[in-house]
Amino acid sequence: MQFHQLVIDPLLTAPLTTHFRPVLVDWDVRRAPLRAARVAGTLITTHYLTRWATHPSVTTLYIVSDLLFEDWVITAHNPNGVTIEDILTALHRGLQVPLTQPEWEGMSSTQRTRIQDTFYARCEASRDFDRTRHGGVRRLDCLLHTTVFAGLSSLMYRNSRWEVVLTLSRDFGAHARARSQRDA
């Protein structure tokens, strides 16, 4: 494992501690980033999206997380240098991938039940229940309510590639919405 003079753009950097500062990008990874990601309370602009994700820039960045299956590596690639938009888009697309039958069968019944509840909540919240349901369970459903972008950290060169660790936090509003829907 090698460490270099490469740093993550401050807009994407996960806080070192909870007392340090909030993450600058406010985004629920279930939503398309260009329509939902916010900086300082306003929709993210081209000014931010076109910034390099790392300084100096790299052409490929692998995004890993303990919240994802080990083989669900998300890759951001841009031959001109990976931008913030490339990172956000790669994350969103990578989490939209449908689960395979072997992945689903490899989970415990408790995991499957929780994921299925999250999946049906996503179907209910969508504009087209049937279309969403027919799209099947996706990787993002496996995150349950841990869907709020909390930054990137631990940039390192390992296994001949640049890797960064994705941190997500819980969507605390999801529990309140689910409760109010059940009580209605």
Secondary structure, 3 states (H helix, E strand, C coil): CECCCCEECCCCECCCCCCCCCCCEECECCCCHHHHCEECCEECCHHHHCCECEECCCCEEEEECCCCCCCCCEEEECCCCCEHHHHHHHHHHHHCCECCHHHHHCCCHHHHHHHHHHHHHHHHHCCCHHHHHHHCCEHHHHHCCCCEEEEEEEEEEECCEEEEEEEEECCHHHHHHHHHHHHC
